[in-house]
Amino acid sequence: MLNMDERRIQTISQKALQALLYEVSASPKPGLVDRFNQGAHADMDFFTFMSSSAALSNYFDHCVTEGVNYSGQNPEELFQALRGLGIDAEKAMFKATDGVNTHKGLVFSLGIICAAASCCMMENESESVDTDTICAKISLMTQGLCMRELTFMNKSEGLTFGEKLYQKYGLKGIRGEVESGFPTVRNYSLPVLKKLKSMQTLHINDILVQVLLHLMRVNEDTNIVARHDLKTLKFVHYYSNQVLDSGGMLTPKGVEMVYEMDKEFIRRNISPGGSADLLAVTVMFDLLSQMN
């Protein structure tokens, strides 16, 4: 039975679900599923993401509970405790989507954040916890992850996309981002999100799309490379920079360019899914920072 403080901590899982819903709802997102179209995806749409999000709500609850249970203990043991939960969550996701991978990356990222946040809140006996503290915990939880699963990978068959991309290009993908404590989010997207929100004149939809553009400009998006190559990733970086230079969602010209970008990405089958995941992570950290 959770006490009052722990029931408050349990609201962390609600923030994770909100982050999922905000990410997919932001529109237009070039090449990505949103409220307007399927992006560069023939096998999923907005409602597929709704079904997937609903299927993951219990998973986030369980991750938060594990964070509470492992407070004051070895962070690496907490990470190991999440493994089985993540596998079950992926099964629930695939069942809800008829086998379509909508949120596999965020099962990993948001699950870890939920556990780390609740663990930190228990250890600090605080009703809130800052992003840097959570990320420091996440780094401790996942230390050595890239070395174990990528550098010293002990298999040559049945490789995941992430493992293949590390072998071919040395890209660490979401594993590297998590083990390093989400530096792309902390250094780029989260400051942009907070600055845009402080202006108090922009709709949350436009803010989120603008943040996505900033992520697309810098993120080593393995989803793009897996579908195409490094040249396409550089094209996305360049194009995103051009759109932002024209104002992005903050100017009529920039908005027009975002819509054109969406058409171009759909035509070329480009999906910046890794950046979309980091957008959800950005929203998650922002929501957690508001807990007090």
ABEGO torsion letter per residue (X at the ends): XBBAAAAAAAAAAAAAAAAAAAAAABOBBBGBBBAABAEABAABBAAAAAAAAAAAAAAAAAAAAAAAAABGBBAAAAAAAAAAAAAAAAAAAAAAAGGBBAAAAAAAAAAAAAAAAAAAAAAAGBABBBAAAAAAAAAAAABGAAAAAAAABBBABGBBAAAAAAAAAGBAEAAAAAAAGGAAAAAAAAAAAAAAAAAGABBAAAAAAAAAAAAAAABBBAAAAAABBAAAAAAAAAAAAAAAAAGEAABAAAAAAAAAAAAAAAAAGBBBAAAAAAAAAAAAAAAAAABX
